[in-house]
């Protein structure tokens, strides 16, 4: 009887240890590589001011989106906001590749579940928001918005440095609130994670991803480098807390564009890092776990729990969506 009891205890301990290891196992994101383009911009008049190649008030048929964000409104519809500008094909191409990025595009879904929006060109293109005329006194650039809801208001953080804030009650009408913080080395592509009562804002700087924190979205800590990237220039970070650990997704600009076509400038290599410490993702490949195909990815879940990864300009001009699964292999 004692032998059976001892055997039961041993088995129970082994099962507990196995479950503990399973819970702590790092899951790897894997994509289906079956992108669907859910949004392509309509033609529009350029909001100005003039640039060397673009004229205020002139109609441009083709527009290029870039870093973007997804947010759901009070009635359940999904909205996309992001960098936009008319397509500029200069000689050389590099000269005008980001010309006129002074406002955000705004698109809204017809459906109220994300799964139902996964159709070609499902999203309705709306008027551009936060043009220079809407933001008097600010620098012209309006880059990479990220939106989070707090106290009944939608808070949009956008760059590049100085990072700025705008608020809205309905996602259609926005009020600029001015500067939040600057970084002497530059700050671009903000992303926000709310974790245990604190807002963590990650952004890209010189060969690094950095982080500041805040309890109120107004007052921010000093920056801390959370990832050093000697081999490429980081872009478009996304920080997630999932499965009791942290994941950092970072797009890479490796300066290998041959300048033969516009799409080649929007590199679609997204590195993924894992760490139990959200302030330390190491140096270069130290904590890298996989590489995904996406430019300026956003990582999020639908209402049914399905994970998604987005990509702009690759594989198609516009905003593209692929399914994402988590695997232990």
C-alpha positions, -999 to 999 in steps of 0.1 A, spaced: 0 0 0 28 24 9 46 16 -25 14 25 -44 10 57 -24 47 67 -31 42 59 -68 11 81 -68 30 110 -52 59 106 -77 35 107 -107 16 137 -93 49 156 -88 60 147 -124 26 158 -138 28 191 -119 64 197 -132 53 189 -167 24 213 -165 46 240 -151 71 236 -180 43 236 -205 29 268 -191 63 284 -193 71 272 -228 76 300 -253 51 300 -281 63 310 -316 41 331 -339 35 315 -373 16 331 -401 -5 315 -428 11 336 -456 -24 341 -472 -27 378 -472 -60 395 -480 -60 432 -489 -88 447 -469 -81 484 -477 -68 503 -507 -70 541 -507 -93 559 -531 -80 588 -551 -80 622 -533 -69 658 -534 -35 665 -517 -41 684 -485 -9 704 -487 13 723 -482 32 719 -515 63 697 -517 88 696 -545 67 670 -563 32 674 -549 8 703 -552 -19 713 -527 -54 708 -541 -43 686 -569 -60 652 -575 -38 621 -571 -52 587 -580 -27 565 -562 -20 568 -525 5 548 -504 -3 539 -468 24 530 -442 25 525 -404 -10 521 -391 -32 511 -362 -65 493 -357 -92 503 -332 -128 493 -326 -155 519 -320 -185 520 -296 -208 503 -321 -184 475 -330 -170 488 -363 -132 486 -369 -112 516 -379 -78 519 -395 -56 550 -392 -21 554 -407 5 573 -426 -5 582 -461 7 603 -491 3 603 -529 25 580 -549 56 599 -560 78 584 -587 109 606 -589 142 599 -605 159 586 -585 130 569 -567 145 574 -533 142 612 -536 104 612 -531 96 579 -515 80 595 -483 71 629 -497 40 645 -483 34 623 -452 16 650 -434 -18 634 -424 -34 601 -415 -57 581 -437 -89 569 -420 -109 538 -431 -139 521 -414 -154 486 -417 -189 478 -427 -190 447 -404 -188 446 -366 -166 415 -363 -131 415 -376 -135 381 -392 -163 395 -414 -139 423 -426 -115 399 -442 -126 407 -478 -109 424 -507 -112 462 -502 -138 458 -474 -130 491 -457 -145 524 -466 -120 552 -472 -129 584 -453 -114 619 -452 -78 623 -441 -74 635 -405 -50 658 -386 -36 675 -417 -11 704 -411 -41 728 -412 -57 709 -383 -25 711 -362 -13 747 -363 21 751 -347 32 715 -351 58 701 -375 44 690 -408 50 652 -403 22 631 -390 36 595 -387 26 561 -374 -5 568 -352 -13 545 -323 -46 547 -305 -57 535 -270 -89 543 -251 -87 559 -217 -114 575 -196 -140 575 -224 -116 592 -249 -96 578 -277 -59 589 -273 -38 590 -305 0 592 -301 19 600 -333 53 611 -344 79 615 -354 98 633 -327 84 652 -309 58 627 -301 24 643 -300 -11 635 -287 -46 640 -301 -79 630 -285 -114 621 -298 -147 610 -285 -158 592 -317 -127 585 -338 -139 610 -365 -132 644 -349 -98 649 -334 -83 676 -311 -45 680 -310 -31 683 -275 5 691 -283 38 675 -275 44 646 -251 82 641 -253 112 642 -275 144 621 -279 177 637 -288 184 608 -311 149 609 -327 118 590 -320 94 574 -345 67 547 -349 51 547 -314 33 517 -300 15 514 -266 10 486 -242 -11 490 -210 2 465 -184 -5 464 -147 -16 500 -145 12 515 -165 14 527 -202 45 515 -219 53 534 -252 79 518 -274 95 536 -304 124 534 -327 156 555 -326 191 551 -338 198 514 -341 175 508 -312 140 503 -298 134 524 -268 107 527 -241 91 554 -219 64 548 -194 35 568 -179 6 564 -156 -15 591 -173 -3 593 -210 9 628 -203 39 626 -181 66 602 -193 97 587 -178 132 590 -193 138 566 -222 154 532 -218 168 511 -247 151 478 -247 166 464 -280 199 472 -297 200 465 -335 235 469 -348 227 451 -381 196 471 -392 175 501 -386 144 492 -366 109 503 -377 73 498 -365 77 480 -331 48 462 -315 51 450 -278 27 423 -266 22 405 -233 9 370 -241 12 336 -225 28 351 -194 57 366 -214 66 395 -236 70 396 -274 85 424 -294 79 426 -332 102 449 -351 103 456 -389 138 458 -403 153 484 -428 185 467 -440 193 493 -467 194 467 -494 168 484 -517 178 483 -554 156 513 -561 140 495 -591 104 498 -578 86 516 -550 75 484 -532 111 474 -526 115 504 -502 89 488 -479 109 459 -466 88 430 -454 110 414 -428 97 415 -393 118 401 -365 102 387 -333 119 387 -299 109 371 -266 117 382 -231 102 378 -196 115 413 -190 97 439 -211 126 463 -207 153 439 -221 152 422 -255 189 420 -258 213 429 -286 208 418 -322 196 381 -324 202 374 -287 165 369 -280 152 365 -315 127 336 -320 115 339 -356 111 362 -386 78 370 -403 68 384 -437 53 418 -430 60 455 -434 50 478 -405 31 449 -387 3 453 -362 -5 422 -341 -39 419 -326 -69 396 -320 -104 394 -334 -135 389 -313 -133 351 -316 -97 350 -303 -81 346 -337 -48 364 -340 -38 385 -370 -8 403 -385 -11 432 -409 12 445 -436 12 476 -458 25 479 -494 35 442 -493 23 420 -508 -2 445 -522 -5 483 -520 -29 490 -491 -35 473 -458 -32 435 -459 -42 409 -433 -28 374 -426 -38 350 -399 -14 343 -371 -11 311 -349 10 304 -319 30 272 -318 54 255 -294 76 243 -323 
